[in-house]
Each structure stands twice: as C-alpha cells, then as structure tokens.
Amino acid sequence: MSVSPQKTNKSAFHRFMVVSCETLMGCVFLLPRYRVCNWIKASLLRFFGGKVGKRTVFYPGVLITTSPRCHLDIGDDVDLAYGVIITASGGVTIGDRTLIGYRSQILSANHTVPEGRDRIFDAGHDKKPVVIENDVWIGANCLILPGVTIGEGAVVAGGSVVSKSVEPFTIVGGVPAKMVKKRE
C-alpha cells in the first residue's frame, strides 16, 4: 500500500506545527511570574482557544499541552506552582481560587490499552475531562487522572494519586487517594 505524497506532506507539516507550538509554549512558560509575564502566558493559552481568568499565576516551568483546540478553562485567582503539568486534550476545568502545588500533574488523556495482545503504540488515547471546582487545594507532587472531578473546597494531600472523584469539602490522601476526613 503506497502513501500519497500529499498525505505525507500534510502529516509532516502537522508534526512540524505541533513541535513548533510545544517549543513556543515551553519558552514562554519559562518566564518568571511577574504580572506582565503571566498576562503573556494567559494570552498564549487564549490564542490556542483556552479560557483563563483574572489574576492567574503561572510559576516558571509550568507545562500545558494543548490539542489543536485547547480544552482548558481556568478560573480567577488560580495559582499553578513550579513544574505543574496539565494535558488539556481531554478537557480540563479549574475553578476559582484553586491552588495547585509543585510538580503536580493533571492528566485528561491517557494511552488506550488495546484488547488482547495488540500493540499499545498504535492503540490511541482515551480522553476524559478533569474538573476541579472552586477553592480546591492540591498539594505538591499529586497526580490527577482522567475523568476525575474534585469537589468544591476539597484538599488533596501531597503525593496523592487521585483516580476517583473527590466529594466537596473533604480531605483525601494516599495512593490511591482515600478520604481522610470531612472539612467542618
């Protein structure tokens, strides 16, 4: 089976554009967290179709991967600490006044595990939205997996792996994250 030159050129151009966008995003997100630099970072995300609220703080080293249309909605007064990684291709919503700790990861897409012994490499991706409601605190080094909703006022203890949704006003922790207590 032969591949048409037009298809080859289209895929080569697509790869070039993806790598170029990743490089641009990587460079811009290395800027310090001065107000003007945060405005530049938010403007770049908006250019790619994302929504970013007022007074969002992006520490240097934040990595946000976007698809051709960015499925990212960040509320007002959100703080993304150093080294935070967000994959937005499955959709990520972050509510107002949310704190996301150092080196935490929010993943809205993951590799598909194929049936039987088919190749994982060719299986594609499962995309599921992640919703983080208002006034949430996610500690350092947390992993938030696709399809999770973290309810309003919840706290995720540092180092936790959140694989199931978290009820509002609860504190969770561990691997996998389990409820520690309700916030009174």
C-alpha positions in Angstrom: 0.0 0.0 0.0 1.5 3.3 -1.0 1.0 6.6 0.8 0.2 9.6 -1.3 2.8 12.5 -1.3 0.0 14.9 -0.3 -0.8 12.8 2.8 2.9 12.6 3.7 3.4 16.4 3.3 0.3 17.0 5.4 1.5 14.8 8.3 5.0 16.2 8.1 3.5 19.7 8.3 1.3 18.7 11.2 4.3 17.3 13.1 6.3 20.5 12.4 3.4 22.6 13.7 2.9 20.5 16.8 6.6 20.6 17.7 6.8 24.4 16.9 3.8 25.1 19.3 5.3 22.9 22.0 8.6 24.8 21.7 6.9 28.2 21.8 4.8 27.2 24.8 7.9 25.8 26.6 9.8 29.0 26.1 7.0 31.3 27.1 6.2 29.3 30.2 9.8 29.6 31.4 9.3 33.3 32.0 9.1 34.4 35.7 5.8 35.0 37.4 5.7 38.8 37.1 2.3 40.1 36.3 3.2 41.0 32.7 4.7 37.6 32.1 1.5 35.9 33.5 -0.5 38.1 31.1 1.7 36.8 28.2 1.2 33.2 29.2 -2.6 33.6 29.6 -2.7 35.4 26.2 -0.9 32.5 24.5 -3.4 30.0 26.0 -6.3 32.1 24.9 -4.8 32.3 21.4 -4.9 28.5 21.3 -8.6 28.6 22.4 -8.3 28.2 26.2 -10.1 30.4 28.8 -8.0 31.9 31.5 -9.5 34.0 34.3 -8.1 37.1 36.1 -5.0 37.1 38.3 -3.9 33.6 37.3 -0.3 32.9 38.4 1.9 30.6 36.3 5.2 29.9 38.0 8.1 29.2 35.7 8.3 25.7 34.3 4.5 25.0 34.1 3.8 22.8 31.1 0.4 22.8 29.5 -0.1 20.6 26.4 -2.9 21.6 24.1 -4.6 20.0 21.2 -5.5 22.0 18.0 -8.4 23.4 20.0 -7.5 24.0 23.6 -9.9 22.4 26.0 -8.8 24.4 29.0 -10.8 26.6 31.3 -9.0 28.3 34.3 -10.9 30.4 36.7 -9.9 33.6 38.6 -7.1 33.7 41.2 -5.7 30.3 40.3 -2.1 29.5 41.3 -0.1 27.0 39.3 3.2 26.3 41.1 6.5 25.4 39.6 6.6 22.3 37.5 2.8 21.7 37.2 1.9 19.6 34.1 -1.5 19.8 32.5 -2.6 17.7 29.5 -5.7 19.5 28.2 -6.7 17.4 25.2 -9.4 15.6 27.1 -10.7 18.9 28.7 -9.5 20.5 32.0 -11.6 22.9 34.1 -10.0 24.6 37.1 -12.3 26.6 39.3 -11.7 30.0 41.1 -9.2 30.3 43.9 -7.6 27.0 43.3 -4.0 26.2 44.4 -2.1 23.5 42.6 1.2 22.5 44.3 4.7 22.0 42.9 5.2 19.3 40.3 1.6 18.1 40.4 0.1 16.6 37.2 -3.4 16.9 35.8 -3.9 14.4 33.0 -7.1 14.4 30.9 -5.8 11.9 28.4 -4.0 8.5 28.7 -2.9 5.7 26.3 -5.5 3.2 25.4 -4.8 -0.4 26.4 -5.9 -2.5 23.4 -7.7 -5.8 23.6 -5.7 -9.0 23.6 -2.1 -8.6 22.6 -2.5 -5.7 20.1 0.2 -3.1 20.0 -0.1 -0.4 22.7 1.8 2.0 20.5 -1.0 2.1 17.8 -4.0 2.0 20.2 -4.6 5.7 20.5 -5.7 7.7 23.6 -8.6 7.7 26.0 -9.7 11.3 26.7 -11.8 12.2 29.7 -12.4 15.6 31.2 -11.0 16.6 34.6 -13.0 19.1 36.7 -11.5 20.9 39.7 -14.1 23.0 41.3 -13.7 26.3 43.3 -11.5 26.7 46.4 -9.5 23.5 46.0 -6.0 22.9 47.3 -4.0 20.2 45.5 -0.7 19.6 47.4 2.7 19.1 45.8 3.5 16.0 43.7 -0.1 14.9 43.2 -1.3 13.0 40.1 -4.9 13.7 39.0 -6.1 11.1 36.5 -8.5 11.4 33.6 -12.3 11.5 34.3 -11.9 12.8 37.9 -13.9 15.6 39.5 -12.6 17.3 42.6 -15.4 18.9 44.5 -15.5 22.5 45.9 -13.4 23.1 48.9 -11.6 19.8 48.8 -8.0 19.3 49.8 -5.7 16.7 48.2 -2.7 15.8 50.4 0.8 16.0 48.8 1.9 12.9 46.9 -1.6 11.6 46.3 -2.9 9.8 43.2 -6.5 10.7 42.6 -8.1 8.1 40.4 -11.7 8.6 41.6 -13.8 11.7 42.1 -13.5 13.6 45.4 -16.5 14.9 47.3 -16.8 18.6 48.2 -15.2 19.8 51.4 -13.2 16.6 52.0 -9.6 15.9 52.6 -8.1 13.0 50.7 -4.6 11.5 50.6 -2.6 8.4 49.7 -2.1 6.1 46.7 -4.8 5.7 45.6 -6.3 8.8 47.4 -8.9 8.0 50.0 -11.0 10.2 52.3 -9.1 11.3 55.4 -11.9 13.4 56.8 -14.6 15.9 56.1 -13.9 19.6 56.4 -16.2 21.0 59.1 
